Amino acid sequence: MHPTQPRRTRPRWWSPAAAVGLAAVLLTPPGVAEATPIAAPADLITTAVAGPADGFASVAALGQNGTTGGAGGPAVTVTTTAQFLDHIARPGPYVIQVAGTINLPAGSSDGMYDVASDKTIIGLGADATLSGGGLDIGVPVDADVTAPPANAVHNIIVRNLHLTGASDDLINVQMFSHHIWIDHNEFSNGDDGAVDIKRGSDFVTVSWNHFHDHDKTLLLGHDEDAGPQDIGRLRVTYHHNFFDRSDQRNPRVRFSALAHVYNNYYYDNSYGVASTYDAAVLMENNYFYSVNNPGRVDFSGDLGRIVARGNILVGCNHPIETRGTVPDPRGYYPYQLTPTADVPSTVPAGAGVGRLPSTAGVAAIPLASGPDGFASVAALGQNGTTGGAGGPVVTATNAADFLDHIDTIGPMVIQVSGVIQISSKQGVRPNKTIVGIGDAEITGGGLDFYRSYNVIVRNINFTEAEDDAINVGQNSHHIWIDHNRFAGAIDGSVDIVRGADYVTVSWNHFDHADKSMLIGHSDGAASTDIGHLKVSIHHNFFDHSRQRHPRVRFGEPVHVYNNYFLGNALYGVASTENAGVLVEGNYFRDVPYPLHSASGYADSGPGRAVQRSNVFVNSGQPETAGTVVEPRTYYPYQLDPAANVPALVTAGAGIGRLT
């Protein structure tokens, strides 16, 4: 027996004669006050394409292999009405992450807004809300169309949203739309239906939602005249929903080929399920508490069919009405039932927003790992480098959007998709994460950090920059450049100059570059650079790049460790103008001059360099001089054995290799 709650006022539909099911044993609703939310994931990017869908939405049919929503498309975060309406209407797959409250005005559409195919619409956190309007999933109504049109809307996921206050339906699925998954949402205070599914729609799952403060909850089948569109269709699974004083239509069904209603918790409703017009409904392992009519086949219009098994009724006025036979859902999909007695505790604890399973999902982008080296050091008012963490997540697929986002004030995670063609060097404001999705490329131009800070750049292919690919300058600090590829820049691949500080350059592939990395702008920059230019350079692949790996002036310490130097024609590392460089645990192959220091380089005066635990194969002798400040006075680190570096670095450096 479940723990009981304090006695409340008598339910609306209670009568002393209504001793149905377990009413004599349990007259107070189990589980409601005890419900404990399941924690939502800290980073909902990982669940935006989570799944897979189950029930009818998982069935391969109508050219669709289950329901995947926007998987494979860009992920965007929307915070305004204009952004939301723009993205839900776009062609092609999108993962649309909703942050905060989006107000949907009534306007000329009575507040109903069309959703295009191949979309995942998912709330971030536990408070993402669509208020004042609803979602229309389907082409315009045409009663003369009795077969799925070629442009039928399909493959849509709606998750983790509170939909409330619509002047019409909160969600309307119509006109042969198919493969729709509506999961872990909260529905309240709509003027008409919470989720209406009608006019030939098919292969839909409605799962783990919380319906409350609503009258007409779920309509399946538009009206008694819709048989030509609906017969043989309207296959819908309803499971693990919490019908919390949602008065009626939980669901009301007409014509459906099969409505599978299982493991739902009904609490204080006028009626539960109504099956009419020969609809086929299987009701199993549901828990009904204080429901006047849990299931009806004689309701309004022609009789329907209901098969009921494994349900529990407590404090209900009538039994479930049954009639006829219905198809077995296992002919379409496998499923596993929760024991009915567990439903009152399981469903309130798991249904609704903020309760997506923390283990679900596939990461759209790997953001979990943090920086190391100097970018991790707490200094200059910055506790390490966090980039755009805590800000909205947007996806840039063209130059205009990309340039707009990097120039936005405040934290932002900017996902780069496809090829972005820019020119010159474009400024990046503080508190940004710029991360590539898939084969992301920035070509023709580069990124410029001018008095910027707290920026992360990862998983981008930088090609053919007309100047520097990345320039970190003018007192910029806490910059992490990780897992990128650099090729074809006219000047530097990564230059760190003019008083910049606390920078880490890690796991990048410098692919046949010329001037790979300059630290310290010129011999005359002592006044801006001395005491700054603290840089960690590790696990990079300097792959037949000619020089500057790095070339250093004034900076100390510059920590160069566990890099793979291969075929660098001019030299590996140069320490000049009294810079202090520690070179350790690196592997040099076919590098004639691995390290310059005591004799300076070109017109620059000598620097200091310490080398230890490096491997030199078919390479010259390193030139060392003086002592260098130990990096461990700033941060901890662990060296990989130098002999392992070629295998580690070639396997792990560059794009597409984030972990």
N, C-alpha and C positions, 0 to 999 in steps of 0.2 A: 504494500500500500504506500502511496506517495504521501509526503507530509502535507498537511492541510493548512490553509490560511485562516486568519480570523474571519468569523462569519460576517458577511456583508448583507446589504438589503436583499430581500427575496428577488430572484430573477424575474424578468417581465413575463416569461412564459411558464412559470412554475404553477402547478396545481397539486393538491395533496394526492390526487389519484394518479399522478404521472410517475409512478415507480417503474421506470423503464431501465433495463440494463442494470447498472450498479448504483442506482439512486439511493437505495436503502443503506448502502455502505458508505458512499462518499458524496456528500452534498455540498462541499466547498471545492472551488477550482484548484487542482494541484498545479504547482509549478509557476504560477504567474508572478508572485512576489519574490520567488527564489531565483528568477531568471538572472543569469550572469552573462554579460556579453563576452563573446570570443574576441580577443584582441585583433584589430585590423593590422595588416602589415605596415611596418614603418615606411616602406617605400612602395607605393601602389603602382609604380612603373612595372614592378615584378608581377602584378596581378592583372594588368590591363588587358592582356590577352589570355587570361587564365581559363582553365577549363579542365577537361572538355565538357561541353554540354552533355546532358543525359536526356532520357526520355525521348519523345518524338523529335526534338531538335537535334538529336544525335544521329538520326536515321539518314542513310544515303538514299536520296530520292530527288527527282526533278532536276537532275544535273548537279546536285549539291551534295558533297560528301560530309554531312553533318553541318554544324554551325560554327564558324570560326571568326565571324565578325570582321574586324579590321586587321586581323593578324597579317603581318607582312607589309603593312603600310606604315606611313609615318605616325608617330605619337605626338599629339599636340595637347597642350593644356589651355583651357579656355576659362576666362574669368569674367567675361562680359557677354551680354546678350548678343551683340553683333558678331563676336567671335564664334559663339556657339551655333547660331543660325547659319553662319557661313560654312562651318565645317560639316555640320550634319547634312547639308545639301550638296556637298561636293561629290563628284564622281570618284570612284575608286576606293580602295580600302583606307580607313583611318582609324586609329585608336584615339578617341576624343576624351580626354581626362577633364572632368569638371571640378573646378576649385571654387568653394564658397557658394553663394546663392546667385542663380541666374533667373532674372525676372522675365517672364514671357508675356508680353502684352496681348490683350485680346485682338486689337487691330481689326483688319477686314476678314481675318480667317477664324474668328471666334476663338483665338488663342491656340489653334491647332497648327503644328509646324511639321512639314514633310521631312522624313529621314530617308536618305538615299541608301541603296544597297551597300553591303560590305562595310559596316560600321560597328565598332565597339564604343559604346558610350558608358563611361564608368566614373563614378565619383571618387575623389581623393579624400581620404580621411573618413570621418563619421558625420560630417555636416554638409556635404555637397547636396544642393537643393535646386530643383526646378519648380518655380512658383508662378502661379497665375495662368499657366497654359499647359498644353499637352503635346504629345508626340503622335503624329500621323504616319503610320507605317503602311504605305499602299498607294497605288495610283488612284486617281479620282473614280468615284462610284459610277458604274454603268451597269444597270440591271440587265441589259441585253447581252452582256458578255458572260458566257457560261463555260468558258475554258480558260486556263491560265494564259494571259497575254505574254508576249515576248519580253515586255518590260516590267513584269511583275517584280515588286521589291522583295529582296531575299537577303539572308545571311546577316542578321542584325543581333547584337548582344546589348542588353541594357542591364547594368549592375550597379549596386552600391549607391543608389540615388534616392533621395526623398522627393517624391512628386506630390505636390499639394496645391490646392486652391484653384484648380482649373475651372473655367466656366463651361467646359464641355467634358470630354473624356480626358483622363490622365494619360492613358496610352490607348490608341485605336489601331488595330491591325485589320486590314481590309483588302479586298479585291485581289485574292489569290496570292497574297504575300505568303512566303514560306521560309522555314528555317529561322525562327525567331526564338531567342532565349532571354527570358525576363527573370532575373535572379538577384536575390539579396537586396531588394529595394523596400522602401516604405511608401505606402499610399494612404493619403488622407484628404478629406474635405474636397473631393471633386464634385462638380455639379451633376455629372452623369456617371458613366462607367469609370471604374478604376482601370481595368484592362478589358477592353472589348475586342473579341476576335470573331470575324464574320466575313461573309461574302466570299466563300471559297478559299479562305486562308487555310494553311495546312502545315503540319510538322512544327509545332510550337511547344515549348516547355515553359511553365510558370512555376518557379521553385524558390523556396526559402524567403518569401516575401512577407512583410507585416502589413496587414490591411486593418485600419482602425479609423473611427470617426468618419465612416463612409456608408452610404446607403446601397447603391447598386454596384456591387463589387465586380463581378465577372460575368459578362454576357458572351455566350458561345453560340453564334447563329443569330443573324440580324432580326428576322421576323418570319412569320408563317408563309410568306410568299417567296422566300429566298431558296426554296428547295432546288431549283435548277442550278444554282451556283454551289450550294452547300452539300448536297447528297454525295456521299463517297469521299468527302473531305472533312475539314474541321477536326483533324486528329491532333489532340492536345493532351499533354501531361501536366497535371497539377500535383505537386508534392511538397511536403514540409512547409506549407504556408501557415501563417498564424492569422486566422480570421477572428480578430479581436473586437467583438461587438460590431462587426461589419454586418449590417442588418440582413441583406438578402443577396441572391445571385452569387453563390459561392461554389460553383457557378450555376447559372441558368442556361440550359443546353437545348438547342434545336438541331435536328438533322445529323448531328455528328456521327461520323463513321466509328469513332471511339474516343471518348474522354476518359482518361485514366486518372482517378482521383485517389491518391494514397498518402498516408502518413501526415495528413493535415490536422491541425488543432483548431476546432471550432469552439468558440467561447461566447455564449450569450448572444445567439443570432435568432432572427425570426425564422428563417429556414436555411438549411445548408445547401443541398443540391436539388435542382429540379430538372428532370429529363422529359422532354416533350417531342412531338413530331418524329417518333420512332428513333430518336437519338439513342446511341449505345453508350452507357456509362458504367464503368467498373469502379466501385467504391470499396477500398480495402485498407484496413489498419488505420483508419481515421479515429480520432478521439473527439466526441461531441459532449460538451458540458453546457447544460441549460440552453438547448436549442429546441425550439418548439417543434419543427418538422425537419429532422436531419436529412431525409431524402424523399423526394416525391416523383411519382410518374403520372399522377392525375393532378395536374396543376392548372394549365390553361391551354386549351386547344387539344390536339391529338395526343394520345398517350405516348410516353417514351418507354425506354427499357433501362432497368438498373439491375445489376448483379452486385450484391453486397456480401463481404466476407471479412472477418477479423476485426470489425469495428467495435468500439466501446461507446455506449451511450450512458450519460450520467445526468440525471435531472432533466430529462427530455420528455415532452408531452406525447410524442408519437414515435412509433418505430420507423425504421427505414422501409419505404414501400419498394417492393421489388417486382420485376416483370420481365419475362423473356430471357434470352441469352445474349451475350456480347462476345466479340472477339477477344482472344487472349493477347495482352500487350507483348508477351514474350515472343510472339510471332514477328514483332517489329524490333524489340530491343531487350537486352537483359536488365534486370534491376534487382535490388535487394531491399526487403522491407525492414524498417525499424519496428521492434516489438511495440504494439499499440500502447501498452501501459507506460512506455517510456516517452511517448509523444508529448505529453504536457510539460515535461521538463526539457526535452531535446529541442523542440521547436521554438519556444520563446527564447531560449538561450542562443539559438543559432540563426533565427530568421531576422531579416531587416538589414539596415545599413551598419557599417562599421564592424561587420562580423564575417567577412570573407576569410576562409581558412588561410592561415599564415604560410602554409606550405604550398599553396597553389601557385601556378603560373610559370611563365617562361620570361626571363628578363628581356625587355626590349633593348636595353643597353646595360652593360655591366658598370655600375657606379660604386660598388661596395667598397673596394679597396681604397686606402688613403695614401697620401704621399709619404715619402721618406726623405732622408737627407735634409738639406737646408730648408726645403719647402715645408718641412714638418716642425720647424723650430718656432717656439713662441717668442715673438719679438716684434717691435715696432707697432704694438697694439693689436697684433694679429696672432691668434692661437693656432698656428699652423695654417694650412691652405685647405679651404673647404669649397672654394669655387661658388657655384650657384646654389648650393644646398639650401633647402628651405624656400627657394623661389619657385615660380611656375616653370613647367617643362614645355618647351615649344619645339617645333620641328621646322627647319628652314630647308626649302627645296629649290630656292632661287636666290639670286644675289640680292634683290631688293629686300626680301624678308631677312636674310642673314645680316645685312648691314644695319637694318633697323634694330634687330635684336641685340647685336653686340654694342650698339650705341644707347641701349635702354639703361636707365638708372635703376639700380637695385639688383638683388640676386636673381639669376635665371640660369636654367639648364637649357642650353641650345643644342639640339640634336641636328646634325647636318646629314641630309639625305641626298645622294646623287652628287652631281658635279656642280660646284659653285664657281662661276667665272667672275673674277674681280680684277681690278687694276691697282697698281701702286701699293702702298701700305695703309691698311685701314685700322683706325683706332678701336681698341677694345676697352670698355669701361670696367671698373672693378666688379668683383663678386660675380664672376661668370664661369660656368663650365661649358666648354665647347667640345662636343664629343660626336664622332662620326658613327653613323649607322651603316653597317654593311660596307660598301665600297665608296665611302664618302671621300670627296676630293675637293680641294681648294686650289685653283689653278690661275696663273696669270699675275697674281698679286699676293700680298702677305698680310700678316697681322702686326700691328704696332701697339706697344704698351708704353704710354707716356703718362708718368705719375699714376699708373694703375697699380692694383694690388689684388691678391686673392683670386687668381685666375688659373683655371685648369684647362689644358688643351690635350685631347686624347683621340687616338684612333682616326687621324686624318691623314690623307695622302696629299702632301704639299708638292705641287709640280710647277715648273716653269715660271717662278716668280720673277718679275722684271726688276726687282731690287732684292731685299731680304725676304725670306719666307716668314721668319718671325724675328722681330726686333724688340728686345726687352730693354727699355731705356728710361732715362730721366727719373731716377729714384723709384722706379717700380720695384715692388717686392712681393714675396710669396707667390711665386709663379711655378707651376708644375707642368712640364712638357713631357708627355709620356706616351709610348706606343704609337708613334707617328712614323711616317716615311717622308724623307726629303729627297728631292731629285730636281736638278735642272735650274736651281736659282741662279740668277745672274751675279748676285753678291752672296751674302751669308745665308746659310740655312737657318742657323739660330745665332743671333748676335745678342750679347748681354753687356750693356755699356752704360756710361754716364751715371754712375752711382747706384745702379740696380743692385738688389741684394736678396738673399734667401730664395735661391732658385734651385730647382732640381730638374735635370734633363736625364730621363731614364728610358731604357728599353726602346729606343728609336732606331730606325734603319736609315743611315745616311748612304744612299745608293748612288755611287759614282758622282758624288757632289764634288765641287771644287773647294770653295771656302766653307768648311763645315761649321765652325763655331769660333767666334771672336769674343773674348772677354776683356773689356777695356778698349775704349774707342781709339785712342791715339796716345803717343808718347807725351803729349802735352796735357793729358787729362788727370794728372795726379791730384789736383785740388778737389775734384769730384769723386775720384775713385778710391783713394787710399782710405782704408778702414771699411770698405764696402766690397761688392763683387764676391760675396761668399756663395759658391756654387758647388753642387754635387752633380757629378756626371758618371752614371753607372749603367752597366749592362746594355750599352749601345753597340750597334754593329756599324763600324766605320768600314764600309764595303767598297774598297777601291776609290774612296774619297781622297783627294790629293793632299789636303793640308788643313791645319787649324782644327785639332781634335783634343783640346782647343789651343788657340794662341792666346796667351794671357799677359795682360799688363796690370800691375798694381794689386790685383785681387789676392786675398788670403783669408782662410785657406780655400783653395780650389781643390776639390777631392775627386780624383779620377780613378775609378776602381771597377774591376770586373767587366771592362769593355773588350770587345774583339776588334783588333786593328788588323785589317787584311789588305795588303797591296797598296799602301798609302805612299804614293810616288815621291812627294817632297819630304814630308815628315809626319810624325805622330803628334807629339805635344811640344809646345814651346812656352817656356816661362821666361818673361822678360820684365824689365823695369821694376825689379825687386819684388815681383809677385812671389807668392808662396804656394807651390803646387805639390800635393802628395799623389804619387802615381803608384797604385798597388793592385796586385791581383789581376792584372790585365794580361792578355795574350796577344803578342805581336808576331805576325807572320808576313814576311816579305816587305818589311818596313826598313829602308836603309838608314833612316835617322829617327829612332823611336822618341828621343827626348833631347831638346835643346834647353840649356839654362845658363851655365857659367859664362858662355861666350856670347850670350844674347842671341838675337836672330834678326837678320836684315839690318835695319838702322836702329833697332831697339836695343837698349842696354841689357846687361845680364839680369837674370832672375834667380830665384831659389827653387830647388826641386829635390824631393826625396823620393827614391824609388825602392819598393820592396815587394818581394813575392811575385814578381812578374815572370812570364815565360817569353823568351825571344827565340824565334825560329826563322832562320835565314834572314836575320835582321842585324842592324848595326848595334853598337854599344850605346847605352843611354848616358847622357851627360847630366851629372848631378852637382848640386852646390848648396851649402848652407843647411839650415833647419827650417821646418815648417810647423805651424800651429797644428796640433792634433785635432782632427774632426770630432773625435769622441768627447772633446770638451763642449761640443754643441749637441750631438745626437748619438745614439747607439746605432751600430750597424754590424752586420755579419758578412764576412767575405766568403764567396764561393771559391773553391780551389781553382787556381788559374788554369790548370790543365783541363778543367771541365768547361771553361768559358766558351770555346768555339761551339760546342754542342748546345749549351744552354742558351746562348745569345741568338744563334741562328734559328733555333726553334721558337724562341719567345719574343724577339724584338720585332717591331713594326706593327702594321695594322692587322686587324682581324684576330688578334691574339690576346685580348684582354681576358683576365680571369676573375 
